[in-house]
Structures are given as structure tokens and as C-alpha cells.
Amino acid sequence: MEKQEARTCENLKSRFTKLAFVPIDAGFHMENKWVWCGSSVEEAGKGYHLYASCWRKDYPMLEGYVLFSEIVHAFSEKMTGPYDFVEKILPSGNPADWNGCMAHNPAIVKWKDKYLLYYIASTYTDEPTPPEIIQKQRSLVDKIYSQIRIGVAIADAPGGPWHFCKDPILEARPGYWDAALVTNPAPCVLPDGKIYLYYRSNAPEGLRIGLAVAEHPEGPYVRLQSDPIMQDICIEDPFVWHNGECFEMLAKDMKGTLTGEFHAGAQFLSRDGINWHLKGKAYSRTITYENGKIFTLGSLERPQLLFGMDGNPKCLFAAAADGPGGFQKAKNTWNIAIPFSETSNSK
């Protein structure tokens, strides 16, 4: 059985050769806002719900997200959008709450008959540093960043209302490789209902991925091992799913050594969710629009997939930015929706 599973996993054809052209109006934009992340789910007969991050644009992109990022709900009757703003979901607005002042990295999955919204958050009571000096005086930003933790909200419907768990479900561990923070939550629901929660931290050797497992969304989440699961690979923004036979992962190639392209998408496969091997390049930062225009994005990261009823991916959602490369050099950011062709197959 183990050998058969290995063959099935290794022989899995890349789904990403089936990515189609990008509609001109695809995704989610907000005027005078930085927009990032973006995780979508379908509500049968109604449309598509998108959960994304946004924050004020008078601050630099990186420092601004740590101070002011909000998770918002958007909706579209069309899978690729354009998505329209519905409401702000987080932060709570109360600095006494652990998720009181900033929230980011939304990731929505279905678990049994519930919908789970994973996210990161932090809080502070200090007065924000003015935007004109924020890049030189980073003490508050660094303090908030170090306090980032992972939480989850639960709803009966994909559009909410949401019940927010009072406490974080995963925190950094002093003295371990993930002592700096826990971020980039990537929940994967297994066929038996168990939840594998992948996350990223900043280890001394670079960015690394960890794994904690729970039987129930509210936890407890137990790390399967003390060390990162991919110790020699520098990636972030994992997105993980179980295809019924094995695990698949998308992640941002931080150095370009995995895919041959700086910050392109790398694809990994695993039989057990712990030991992974590189499948290859999943997608490029260079995209083609429906009108034939070819455009190289400065960033294409935070990949999230929307799946159809047949279990095959229907659309790739990701954070996009213009500029020469890297979100810190961007002038505009948005969530982009890249559909798969209708002939997409899983095998």
C-alpha cells in the first residue's frame, strides 16, 4: 500500500499547466488601500465570498500592515470577480483583545458542516509612529510583529456571522526555532476531519515551515515535531490541501532556487504531510490577460485555491503587486483571480 501511494503521489501531473488567461477585471481592488492575501469559498446558488487583508495607504506597505491591517469580506456572483466590499471582519477594535488592533493572512476552509477562518493578529496601546518616520523608527512595528499569533473564527455559512475564539490557537515557543512568531496559517482538512495547520516562522537559518495538528478547530493544536518540517528549504506563504490520496503544497520560492524564478510559486507533494519533495514550478509572476497583454507582476504570492465540487481547483487567488519586484517597491496591490481552464484534470 505504501509503495502504491508513493507512485500515485509522484506521478501526479501538475495542475498548473491548466491556468487560463486572467480576466481584466478579475479579483479585488480597494481605492486608496493596500490589498493583500485573499481566500475564497463558494456559496452554492449565490456566489463567492472572498476574505482579504487591506490597510491605509498613507503608510509604507510593510510597516502599514503590521500597524493597521484589517480582514475584510468581499463578494461576487462571478468566481473571478470583480469582488465588492461587504464588511470589515477583524480586528476587534479593542486593544485589550489579543486580536484588537491588526489582523492579516485570512484563510478559509470548510470543516464538516462549518466554515473556519484562520488568521493572524496582534494588538497594541501605543500611539502609531507617524508615516514619514515609520521606516526609521521601527520599535513599535517590531514589538507588534513579535506578538503576532494565530487565531480561528467559526461560522455556519461562508458569509458568516463569525464566532471568534477568545484566545489564540497557536503561539510562538520561546527557546525553539519558532520563537520569533507564528504566521502564514495554512489549514488543511484531512478526509477524516483532522486539521493539519501549517505555519511559518523566522528561524535563525531563514524562513521555515512548522506543523501543528488538531481534532477540533478550537484545538488543542499539537506540534508533531519540535523542528521545522522542511528544514533546508526557504519558502513562505504555504497553501496545503489533501487531494484524497496525498498532500499538495504551494509556496513562495523566496530565493528562486526551487523554481528558477525569484518569488515564483513552488509545488510540493507529500504522502504523510511531514516529508515533502519538490514537484516543480507551479506558476510564474508573468501572467497573460484575456486581451493578450503579458505582464510581469512585482509580486504574486499568498496563493490560495478555490476548489470545485469534484475536488479539482477552479481558481488561483493570490496577492498581486506592480513594481520592479517585491511588495516594498510596489505602488499598487490587489487580489488577483486566475481561473483554471475547464478541461483541468487532477491526474
Contacts in CASP RR format, 6 or more apart in sequence:
PFRMAT RR
TARGET T0000
AUTHOR 0000-0000-0000
METHOD contacts of the structure
MODEL  1
MEKQEARTCENLKSRFTKLAFVPIDAGFHMENKWVWCGSSVEEAGKGYHL
YASCWRKDYPMLEGYVLFSEIVHAFSEKMTGPYDFVEKILPSGNPADWNG
CMAHNPAIVKWKDKYLLYYIASTYTDEPTPPEIIQKQRSLVDKIYSQIRI
GVAIADAPGGPWHFCKDPILEARPGYWDAALVTNPAPCVLPDGKIYLYYR
SNAPEGLRIGLAVAEHPEGPYVRLQSDPIMQDICIEDPFVWHNGECFEML
AKDMKGTLTGEFHAGAQFLSRDGINWHLKGKAYSRTITYENGKIFTLGSL
ERPQLLFGMDGNPKCLFAAAADGPGGFQKAKNTWNIAIPFSETSNSK
2 271 0 8 1.000
5 245 0 8 1.000
5 246 0 8 1.000
5 271 0 8 1.000
6 271 0 8 1.000
8 245 0 8 1.000
8 246 0 8 1.000
9 245 0 8 1.000
9 246 0 8 1.000
9 269 0 8 1.000
9 270 0 8 1.000
9 271 0 8 1.000
10 269 0 8 1.000
10 277 0 8 1.000
12 243 0 8 1.000
12 245 0 8 1.000
12 246 0 8 1.000
12 248 0 8 1.000
12 269 0 8 1.000
12 279 0 8 1.000
12 346 0 8 1.000
12 347 0 8 1.000
13 345 0 8 1.000
13 347 0 8 1.000
14 267 0 8 1.000
14 279 0 8 1.000
14 280 0 8 1.000
14 282 0 8 1.000
15 312 0 8 1.000
15 313 0 8 1.000
15 340 0 8 1.000
15 344 0 8 1.000
15 345 0 8 1.000
15 346 0 8 1.000
16 267 0 8 1.000
16 282 0 8 1.000
16 283 0 8 1.000
16 316 0 8 1.000
18 340 0 8 1.000
18 341 0 8 1.000
18 343 0 8 1.000
18 344 0 8 1.000
18 345 0 8 1.000
19 283 0 8 1.000
19 316 0 8 1.000
19 338 0 8 1.000
19 339 0 8 1.000
19 340 0 8 1.000
19 341 0 8 1.000
20 338 0 8 1.000
20 339 0 8 1.000
20 340 0 8 1.000
20 341 0 8 1.000
21 288 0 8 1.000
21 289 0 8 1.000
21 290 0 8 1.000
21 292 0 8 1.000
22 80 0 8 1.000
22 287 0 8 1.000
22 288 0 8 1.000
22 289 0 8 1.000
22 290 0 8 1.000
22 336 0 8 1.000
22 337 0 8 1.000
22 338 0 8 1.000
22 339 0 8 1.000
23 80 0 8 1.000
23 81 0 8 1.000
23 289 0 8 1.000
23 290 0 8 1.000
23 337 0 8 1.000
23 339 0 8 1.000
24 289 0 8 1.000
24 290 0 8 1.000
24 291 0 8 1.000
25 81 0 8 1.000
25 82 0 8 1.000
26 80 0 8 1.000
26 81 0 8 1.000
26 82 0 8 1.000
26 336 0 8 1.000
26 337 0 8 1.000
26 338 0 8 1.000
26 339 0 8 1.000
27 50 0 8 1.000
27 76 0 8 1.000
27 80 0 8 1.000
27 81 0 8 1.000
27 82 0 8 1.000
27 83 0 8 1.000
27 317 0 8 1.000
27 334 0 8 1.000
27 335 0 8 1.000
27 336 0 8 1.000
27 337 0 8 1.000
28 35 0 8 1.000
28 38 0 8 1.000
28 50 0 8 1.000
28 52 0 8 1.000
28 74 0 8 1.000
28 81 0 8 1.000
28 82 0 8 1.000
28 83 0 8 1.000
28 334 0 8 1.000
28 335 0 8 1.000
29 35 0 8 1.000
29 82 0 8 1.000
29 334 0 8 1.000
29 335 0 8 1.000
30 54 0 8 1.000
30 72 0 8 1.000
30 85 0 8 1.000
30 334 0 8 1.000
32 56 0 8 1.000
32 57 0 8 1.000
33 54 0 8 1.000
33 55 0 8 1.000
33 56 0 8 1.000
33 57 0 8 1.000
34 54 0 8 1.000
34 55 0 8 1.000
34 56 0 8 1.000
34 57 0 8 1.000
34 61 0 8 1.000
34 64 0 8 1.000
34 65 0 8 1.000
34 333 0 8 1.000
35 52 0 8 1.000
35 53 0 8 1.000
35 54 0 8 1.000
35 319 0 8 1.000
35 333 0 8 1.000
35 334 0 8 1.000
35 335 0 8 1.000
36 52 0 8 1.000
36 53 0 8 1.000
36 54 0 8 1.000
36 65 0 8 1.000
36 69 0 8 1.000
36 104 0 8 1.000
36 302 0 8 1.000
36 319 0 8 1.000
36 327 0 8 1.000
36 333 0 8 1.000
36 335 0 8 1.000
37 51 0 8 1.000
37 52 0 8 1.000
37 53 0 8 1.000
37 104 0 8 1.000
37 105 0 8 1.000
37 106 0 8 1.000
37 302 0 8 1.000
37 304 0 8 1.000
37 319 0 8 1.000
37 335 0 8 1.000
38 50 0 8 1.000
38 51 0 8 1.000
38 52 0 8 1.000
38 53 0 8 1.000
38 106 0 8 1.000
38 302 0 8 1.000
38 304 0 8 1.000
38 317 0 8 1.000
38 318 0 8 1.000
38 319 0 8 1.000
38 335 0 8 1.000
39 50 0 8 1.000
39 51 0 8 1.000
39 52 0 8 1.000
39 106 0 8 1.000
39 107 0 8 1.000
39 108 0 8 1.000
39 304 0 8 1.000
39 317 0 8 1.000
40 48 0 8 1.000
40 49 0 8 1.000
40 50 0 8 1.000
40 51 0 8 1.000
40 79 0 8 1.000
40 108 0 8 1.000
40 304 0 8 1.000
40 306 0 8 1.000
40 315 0 8 1.000
40 317 0 8 1.000
40 337 0 8 1.000
41 48 0 8 1.000
41 49 0 8 1.000
41 108 0 8 1.000
41 109 0 8 1.000
41 110 0 8 1.000
41 115 0 8 1.000
41 158 0 8 1.000
41 306 0 8 1.000
42 48 0 8 1.000
42 49 0 8 1.000
42 79 0 8 1.000
42 158 0 8 1.000
42 306 0 8 1.000
42 308 0 8 1.000
43 49 0 8 1.000
43 157 0 8 1.000
43 158 0 8 1.000
43 159 0 8 1.000
46 77 0 8 1.000
47 75 0 8 1.000
47 76 0 8 1.000
47 77 0 8 1.000
47 78 0 8 1.000
47 79 0 8 1.000
48 75 0 8 1.000
48 76 0 8 1.000
48 77 0 8 1.000
48 78 0 8 1.000
48 79 0 8 1.000
48 81 0 8 1.000
48 83 0 8 1.000
48 306 0 8 1.000
49 73 0 8 1.000
49 74 0 8 1.000
49 75 0 8 1.000
49 108 0 8 1.000
49 158 0 8 1.000
49 159 0 8 1.000
50 73 0 8 1.000
50 74 0 8 1.000
50 75 0 8 1.000
50 76 0 8 1.000
50 83 0 8 1.000
50 317 0 8 1.000
50 335 0 8 1.000
51 71 0 8 1.000
51 72 0 8 1.000
51 73 0 8 1.000
51 74 0 8 1.000
51 89 0 8 1.000
51 106 0 8 1.000
51 107 0 8 1.000
51 108 0 8 1.000
51 117 0 8 1.000
52 71 0 8 1.000
52 72 0 8 1.000
52 74 0 8 1.000
52 106 0 8 1.000
52 335 0 8 1.000
53 65 0 8 1.000
53 69 0 8 1.000
53 70 0 8 1.000
53 71 0 8 1.000
53 72 0 8 1.000
53 103 0 8 1.000
53 104 0 8 1.000
53 105 0 8 1.000
53 106 0 8 1.000
54 69 0 8 1.000
54 70 0 8 1.000
54 72 0 8 1.000
55 64 0 8 1.000
55 65 0 8 1.000
55 67 0 8 1.000
55 68 0 8 1.000
55 69 0 8 1.000
55 70 0 8 1.000
56 64 0 8 1.000
56 68 0 8 1.000
58 131 0 8 1.000
59 67 0 8 1.000
59 68 0 8 1.000
59 131 0 8 1.000
59 134 0 8 1.000
60 131 0 8 1.000
60 134 0 8 1.000
60 135 0 8 1.000
60 328 0 8 1.000
61 327 0 8 1.000
61 328 0 8 1.000
61 330 0 8 1.000
61 333 0 8 1.000
62 327 0 8 1.000
62 328 0 8 1.000
63 134 0 8 1.000
63 135 0 8 1.000
63 138 0 8 1.000
63 141 0 8 1.000
64 134 0 8 1.000
64 141 0 8 1.000
65 102 0 8 1.000
65 104 0 8 1.000
66 102 0 8 1.000
66 122 0 8 1.000
66 141 0 8 1.000
66 144 0 8 1.000
66 145 0 8 1.000
67 101 0 8 1.000
67 102 0 8 1.000
67 128 0 8 1.000
67 134 0 8 1.000
67 140 0 8 1.000
67 141 0 8 1.000
67 144 0 8 1.000
68 102 0 8 1.000
68 128 0 8 1.000
69 102 0 8 1.000
69 103 0 8 1.000
69 104 0 8 1.000
70 88 0 8 1.000
70 89 0 8 1.000
70 90 0 8 1.000
70 91 0 8 1.000
70 102 0 8 1.000
70 103 0 8 1.000
71 88 0 8 1.000
71 89 0 8 1.000
71 90 0 8 1.000
71 91 0 8 1.000
71 103 0 8 1.000
71 104 0 8 1.000
71 106 0 8 1.000
71 117 0 8 1.000
71 119 0 8 1.000
72 85 0 8 1.000
72 86 0 8 1.000
72 87 0 8 1.000
72 88 0 8 1.000
72 89 0 8 1.000
73 85 0 8 1.000
73 86 0 8 1.000
73 87 0 8 1.000
73 88 0 8 1.000
73 89 0 8 1.000
73 159 0 8 1.000
74 83 0 8 1.000
74 84 0 8 1.000
74 85 0 8 1.000
74 86 0 8 1.000
75 83 0 8 1.000
75 84 0 8 1.000
75 86 0 8 1.000
76 82 0 8 1.000
76 83 0 8 1.000
76 84 0 8 1.000
79 306 0 8 1.000
79 314 0 8 1.000
79 315 0 8 1.000
79 337 0 8 1.000
79 339 0 8 1.000
80 315 0 8 1.000
80 337 0 8 1.000
80 339 0 8 1.000
81 337 0 8 1.000
83 335 0 8 1.000
89 103 0 8 1.000
89 106 0 8 1.000
89 117 0 8 1.000
89 153 0 8 1.000
89 162 0 8 1.000
90 99 0 8 1.000
90 100 0 8 1.000
90 103 0 8 1.000
90 119 0 8 1.000
90 121 0 8 1.000
90 153 0 8 1.000
90 164 0 8 1.000
91 97 0 8 1.000
91 99 0 8 1.000
91 100 0 8 1.000
91 101 0 8 1.000
91 102 0 8 1.000
91 103 0 8 1.000
91 121 0 8 1.000
91 123 0 8 1.000
92 99 0 8 1.000
92 100 0 8 1.000
92 164 0 8 1.000
93 100 0 8 1.000
93 101 0 8 1.000
94 100 0 8 1.000
95 101 0 8 1.000
95 123 0 8 1.000
95 124 0 8 1.000
95 125 0 8 1.000
96 123 0 8 1.000
97 123 0 8 1.000
98 121 0 8 1.000
98 122 0 8 1.000
98 123 0 8 1.000
98 149 0 8 1.000
98 167 0 8 1.000
98 168 0 8 1.000
99 119 0 8 1.000
99 121 0 8 1.000
99 122 0 8 1.000
99 123 0 8 1.000
99 151 0 8 1.000
99 164 0 8 1.000
100 121 0 8 1.000
100 122 0 8 1.000
100 123 0 8 1.000
101 122 0 8 1.000
101 123 0 8 1.000
101 124 0 8 1.000
101 144 0 8 1.000
102 121 0 8 1.000
102 122 0 8 1.000
102 123 0 8 1.000
102 144 0 8 1.000
103 119 0 8 1.000
103 120 0 8 1.000
103 121 0 8 1.000
104 119 0 8 1.000
104 120 0 8 1.000
104 121 0 8 1.000
105 118 0 8 1.000
105 119 0 8 1.000
105 120 0 8 1.000
105 183 0 8 1.000
105 184 0 8 1.000
105 185 0 8 1.000
105 302 0 8 1.000
106 117 0 8 1.000
106 118 0 8 1.000
106 119 0 8 1.000
107 117 0 8 1.000
107 118 0 8 1.000
107 119 0 8 1.000
107 185 0 8 1.000
107 186 0 8 1.000
107 187 0 8 1.000
107 239 0 8 1.000
107 304 0 8 1.000
108 115 0 8 1.000
108 116 0 8 1.000
108 117 0 8 1.000
108 118 0 8 1.000
108 158 0 8 1.000
109 115 0 8 1.000
109 116 0 8 1.000
109 118 0 8 1.000
109 187 0 8 1.000
109 188 0 8 1.000
109 189 0 8 1.000
110 116 0 8 1.000
110 158 0 8 1.000
110 189 0 8 1.000
111 189 0 8 1.000
111 193 0 8 1.000
111 195 0 8 1.000
111 217 0 8 1.000
112 193 0 8 1.000
113 156 0 8 1.000
114 154 0 8 1.000
114 155 0 8 1.000
114 156 0 8 1.000
114 217 0 8 1.000
115 154 0 8 1.000
115 155 0 8 1.000
115 156 0 8 1.000
115 157 0 8 1.000
115 158 0 8 1.000
115 159 0 8 1.000
115 160 0 8 1.000
116 152 0 8 1.000
116 153 0 8 1.000
116 154 0 8 1.000
116 187 0 8 1.000
116 195 0 8 1.000
116 217 0 8 1.000
117 152 0 8 1.000
117 153 0 8 1.000
117 154 0 8 1.000
117 155 0 8 1.000
117 162 0 8 1.000
118 150 0 8 1.000
118 151 0 8 1.000
118 152 0 8 1.000
118 185 0 8 1.000
118 187 0 8 1.000
118 197 0 8 1.000
119 150 0 8 1.000
119 151 0 8 1.000
119 152 0 8 1.000
119 153 0 8 1.000
119 185 0 8 1.000
120 148 0 8 1.000
120 149 0 8 1.000
120 150 0 8 1.000
120 151 0 8 1.000
120 182 0 8 1.000
120 183 0 8 1.000
120 184 0 8 1.000
120 185 0 8 1.000
121 148 0 8 1.000
121 149 0 8 1.000
121 151 0 8 1.000
121 168 0 8 1.000
122 144 0 8 1.000
122 145 0 8 1.000
122 147 0 8 1.000
122 148 0 8 1.000
122 149 0 8 1.000
123 144 0 8 1.000
123 147 0 8 1.000
124 140 0 8 1.000
124 143 0 8 1.000
124 144 0 8 1.000
124 147 0 8 1.000
126 140 0 8 1.000
126 143 0 8 1.000
128 134 0 8 1.000
128 140 0 8 1.000
129 137 0 8 1.000
129 140 0 8 1.000
129 141 0 8 1.000
134 141 0 8 1.000
145 181 0 8 1.000
146 172 0 8 1.000
146 180 0 8 1.000
146 181 0 8 1.000
147 181 0 8 1.000
148 181 0 8 1.000
148 182 0 8 1.000
148 183 0 8 1.000
149 168 0 8 1.000
149 170 0 8 1.000
149 171 0 8 1.000
149 172 0 8 1.000
149 181 0 8 1.000
149 182 0 8 1.000
150 168 0 8 1.000
150 169 0 8 1.000
150 170 0 8 1.000
150 171 0 8 1.000
150 182 0 8 1.000
150 183 0 8 1.000
150 185 0 8 1.000
150 197 0 8 1.000
150 199 0 8 1.000
151 165 0 8 1.000
151 168 0 8 1.000
151 169 0 8 1.000
151 170 0 8 1.000
151 185 0 8 1.000
152 165 0 8 1.000
152 169 0 8 1.000
152 217 0 8 1.000
152 218 0 8 1.000
153 162 0 8 1.000
153 163 0 8 1.000
153 164 0 8 1.000
153 165 0 8 1.000
154 162 0 8 1.000
154 163 0 8 1.000
154 165 0 8 1.000
154 217 0 8 1.000
154 218 0 8 1.000
155 161 0 8 1.000
155 162 0 8 1.000
155 163 0 8 1.000
165 217 0 8 1.000
165 218 0 8 1.000
169 197 0 8 1.000
169 214 0 8 1.000
169 217 0 8 1.000
169 218 0 8 1.000
169 219 0 8 1.000
169 221 0 8 1.000
170 182 0 8 1.000
170 185 0 8 1.000
170 197 0 8 1.000
170 199 0 8 1.000
170 212 0 8 1.000
170 221 0 8 1.000
171 182 0 8 1.000
172 178 0 8 1.000
172 179 0 8 1.000
172 180 0 8 1.000
172 181 0 8 1.000
172 182 0 8 1.000
172 201 0 8 1.000
173 179 0 8 1.000
176 226 0 8 1.000
177 201 0 8 1.000
177 203 0 8 1.000
177 204 0 8 1.000
177 208 0 8 1.000
177 226 0 8 1.000
177 227 0 8 1.000
177 228 0 8 1.000
178 199 0 8 1.000
178 201 0 8 1.000
178 203 0 8 1.000
178 208 0 8 1.000
178 210 0 8 1.000
178 228 0 8 1.000
179 201 0 8 1.000
180 201 0 8 1.000
180 202 0 8 1.000
180 203 0 8 1.000
181 201 0 8 1.000
181 202 0 8 1.000
182 199 0 8 1.000
182 200 0 8 1.000
182 201 0 8 1.000
183 199 0 8 1.000
183 200 0 8 1.000
183 201 0 8 1.000
184 198 0 8 1.000
184 199 0 8 1.000
184 200 0 8 1.000
184 236 0 8 1.000
184 237 0 8 1.000
184 238 0 8 1.000
185 197 0 8 1.000
185 198 0 8 1.000
185 199 0 8 1.000
186 197 0 8 1.000
186 198 0 8 1.000
186 199 0 8 1.000
186 238 0 8 1.000
186 239 0 8 1.000
186 240 0 8 1.000
187 195 0 8 1.000
187 196 0 8 1.000
187 197 0 8 1.000
187 198 0 8 1.000
187 240 0 8 1.000
188 195 0 8 1.000
188 196 0 8 1.000
188 197 0 8 1.000
188 198 0 8 1.000
188 240 0 8 1.000
188 241 0 8 1.000
188 242 0 8 1.000
188 247 0 8 1.000
189 195 0 8 1.000
189 242 0 8 1.000
190 196 0 8 1.000
190 242 0 8 1.000
191 242 0 8 1.000
191 244 0 8 1.000
193 215 0 8 1.000
194 213 0 8 1.000
194 214 0 8 1.000
194 215 0 8 1.000
195 213 0 8 1.000
195 214 0 8 1.000
195 215 0 8 1.000
195 216 0 8 1.000
195 217 0 8 1.000
195 221 0 8 1.000
196 211 0 8 1.000
196 213 0 8 1.000
196 240 0 8 1.000
196 247 0 8 1.000
196 273 0 8 1.000
197 211 0 8 1.000
197 212 0 8 1.000
197 213 0 8 1.000
197 214 0 8 1.000
197 221 0 8 1.000
198 209 0 8 1.000
198 210 0 8 1.000
198 211 0 8 1.000
198 229 0 8 1.000
198 238 0 8 1.000
198 240 0 8 1.000
198 249 0 8 1.000
199 209 0 8 1.000
199 210 0 8 1.000
199 211 0 8 1.000
199 212 0 8 1.000
200 207 0 8 1.000
200 208 0 8 1.000
200 209 0 8 1.000
200 210 0 8 1.000
200 236 0 8 1.000
200 237 0 8 1.000
200 238 0 8 1.000
201 207 0 8 1.000
201 208 0 8 1.000
201 210 0 8 1.000
201 228 0 8 1.000
203 228 0 8 1.000
205 231 0 8 1.000
206 234 0 8 1.000
207 234 0 8 1.000
207 235 0 8 1.000
207 236 0 8 1.000
207 254 0 8 1.000
208 228 0 8 1.000
208 230 0 8 1.000
208 231 0 8 1.000
208 234 0 8 1.000
209 228 0 8 1.000
209 229 0 8 1.000
209 230 0 8 1.000
209 233 0 8 1.000
209 235 0 8 1.000
209 238 0 8 1.000
209 251 0 8 1.000
210 223 0 8 1.000
210 228 0 8 1.000
210 229 0 8 1.000
211 223 0 8 1.000
211 224 0 8 1.000
211 225 0 8 1.000
211 229 0 8 1.000
211 273 0 8 1.000
211 274 0 8 1.000
212 221 0 8 1.000
212 222 0 8 1.000
212 223 0 8 1.000
212 224 0 8 1.000
213 221 0 8 1.000
213 222 0 8 1.000
213 223 0 8 1.000
213 224 0 8 1.000
214 220 0 8 1.000
214 221 0 8 1.000
214 222 0 8 1.000
224 274 0 8 1.000
225 274 0 8 1.000
229 273 0 8 1.000
229 274 0 8 1.000
229 275 0 8 1.000
229 276 0 8 1.000
230 268 0 8 1.000
230 276 0 8 1.000
233 258 0 8 1.000
233 278 0 8 1.000
234 254 0 8 1.000
234 255 0 8 1.000
234 257 0 8 1.000
235 251 0 8 1.000
235 252 0 8 1.000
235 253 0 8 1.000
235 254 0 8 1.000
235 258 0 8 1.000
235 266 0 8 1.000
236 251 0 8 1.000
236 252 0 8 1.000
236 254 0 8 1.000
236 301 0 8 1.000
237 251 0 8 1.000
237 252 0 8 1.000
237 301 0 8 1.000
237 302 0 8 1.000
237 303 0 8 1.000
238 249 0 8 1.000
238 250 0 8 1.000
238 251 0 8 1.000
239 249 0 8 1.000
239 250 0 8 1.000
239 251 0 8 1.000
239 303 0 8 1.000
239 304 0 8 1.000
239 305 0 8 1.000
240 247 0 8 1.000
240 248 0 8 1.000
240 249 0 8 1.000
240 273 0 8 1.000
241 247 0 8 1.000
241 248 0 8 1.000
241 305 0 8 1.000
241 307 0 8 1.000
242 248 0 8 1.000
243 311 0 8 1.000
243 346 0 8 1.000
246 269 0 8 1.000
246 270 0 8 1.000
246 271 0 8 1.000
247 269 0 8 1.000
247 270 0 8 1.000
247 271 0 8 1.000
247 272 0 8 1.000
247 273 0 8 1.000
247 276 0 8 1.000
248 267 0 8 1.000
248 268 0 8 1.000
248 269 0 8 1.000
248 270 0 8 1.000
249 267 0 8 1.000
249 268 0 8 1.000
249 269 0 8 1.000
249 270 0 8 1.000
249 276 0 8 1.000
250 265 0 8 1.000
250 266 0 8 1.000
250 267 0 8 1.000
250 282 0 8 1.000
250 303 0 8 1.000
250 305 0 8 1.000
251 265 0 8 1.000
251 266 0 8 1.000
251 268 0 8 1.000
251 303 0 8 1.000
252 263 0 8 1.000
252 264 0 8 1.000
252 265 0 8 1.000
252 266 0 8 1.000
252 301 0 8 1.000
252 302 0 8 1.000
252 303 0 8 1.000
253 259 0 8 1.000
253 260 0 8 1.000
253 261 0 8 1.000
253 262 0 8 1.000
253 263 0 8 1.000
253 264 0 8 1.000
253 265 0 8 1.000
253 266 0 8 1.000
254 263 0 8 1.000
255 262 0 8 1.000
256 262 0 8 1.000
256 263 0 8 1.000
256 264 0 8 1.000
258 266 0 8 1.000
258 278 0 8 1.000
258 280 0 8 1.000
258 281 0 8 1.000
259 265 0 8 1.000
259 266 0 8 1.000
259 280 0 8 1.000
259 281 0 8 1.000
259 282 0 8 1.000
260 281 0 8 1.000
261 281 0 8 1.000
261 284 0 8 1.000
261 285 0 8 1.000
262 325 0 8 1.000
263 285 0 8 1.000
263 298 0 8 1.000
263 299 0 8 1.000
263 300 0 8 1.000
263 301 0 8 1.000
263 325 0 8 1.000
263 326 0 8 1.000
264 281 0 8 1.000
264 282 0 8 1.000
264 283 0 8 1.000
264 284 0 8 1.000
264 285 0 8 1.000
264 300 0 8 1.000
265 281 0 8 1.000
265 282 0 8 1.000
265 283 0 8 1.000
265 284 0 8 1.000
265 300 0 8 1.000
265 303 0 8 1.000
266 278 0 8 1.000
266 280 0 8 1.000
266 281 0 8 1.000
266 282 0 8 1.000
267 278 0 8 1.000
267 279 0 8 1.000
267 280 0 8 1.000
267 281 0 8 1.000
267 282 0 8 1.000
268 276 0 8 1.000
268 277 0 8 1.000
268 278 0 8 1.000
268 279 0 8 1.000
269 276 0 8 1.000
269 277 0 8 1.000
269 279 0 8 1.000
270 276 0 8 1.000
270 277 0 8 1.000
282 303 0 8 1.000
283 300 0 8 1.000
283 303 0 8 1.000
283 316 0 8 1.000
283 338 0 8 1.000
284 300 0 8 1.000
285 296 0 8 1.000
285 297 0 8 1.000
285 298 0 8 1.000
285 299 0 8 1.000
285 300 0 8 1.000
286 294 0 8 1.000
286 295 0 8 1.000
286 296 0 8 1.000
286 297 0 8 1.000
287 294 0 8 1.000
287 295 0 8 1.000
287 296 0 8 1.000
287 297 0 8 1.000
287 300 0 8 1.000
287 336 0 8 1.000
287 338 0 8 1.000
288 294 0 8 1.000
288 295 0 8 1.000
289 295 0 8 1.000
297 320 0 8 1.000
297 321 0 8 1.000
297 322 0 8 1.000
297 336 0 8 1.000
298 320 0 8 1.000
298 321 0 8 1.000
298 322 0 8 1.000
298 323 0 8 1.000
298 324 0 8 1.000
298 325 0 8 1.000
298 326 0 8 1.000
298 327 0 8 1.000
298 329 0 8 1.000
298 330 0 8 1.000
299 319 0 8 1.000
299 320 0 8 1.000
299 321 0 8 1.000
299 325 0 8 1.000
299 326 0 8 1.000
299 327 0 8 1.000
299 330 0 8 1.000
299 333 0 8 1.000
300 318 0 8 1.000
300 319 0 8 1.000
300 320 0 8 1.000
300 336 0 8 1.000
301 318 0 8 1.000
301 319 0 8 1.000
301 327 0 8 1.000
302 318 0 8 1.000
302 319 0 8 1.000
303 316 0 8 1.000
303 317 0 8 1.000
303 318 0 8 1.000
304 316 0 8 1.000
304 317 0 8 1.000
304 318 0 8 1.000
305 313 0 8 1.000
305 315 0 8 1.000
305 316 0 8 1.000
305 317 0 8 1.000
306 313 0 8 1.000
306 314 0 8 1.000
306 315 0 8 1.000
306 317 0 8 1.000
307 313 0 8 1.000
307 314 0 8 1.000
308 314 0 8 1.000
311 346 0 8 1.000
312 340 0 8 1.000
312 344 0 8 1.000
312 345 0 8 1.000
312 346 0 8 1.000
313 340 0 8 1.000
313 344 0 8 1.000
314 339 0 8 1.000
314 340 0 8 1.000
314 344 0 8 1.000
315 337 0 8 1.000
315 338 0 8 1.000
315 339 0 8 1.000
315 340 0 8 1.000
316 337 0 8 1.000
316 338 0 8 1.000
316 339 0 8 1.000
316 340 0 8 1.000
317 335 0 8 1.000
317 336 0 8 1.000
317 337 0 8 1.000
317 338 0 8 1.000
318 335 0 8 1.000
318 336 0 8 1.000
318 338 0 8 1.000
319 327 0 8 1.000
319 333 0 8 1.000
319 334 0 8 1.000
319 335 0 8 1.000
319 336 0 8 1.000
320 333 0 8 1.000
320 334 0 8 1.000
320 335 0 8 1.000
320 336 0 8 1.000
321 327 0 8 1.000
321 330 0 8 1.000
321 332 0 8 1.000
321 333 0 8 1.000
322 330 0 8 1.000
322 331 0 8 1.000
322 332 0 8 1.000
322 333 0 8 1.000
323 329 0 8 1.000
323 330 0 8 1.000
323 331 0 8 1.000
327 333 0 8 1.000
END
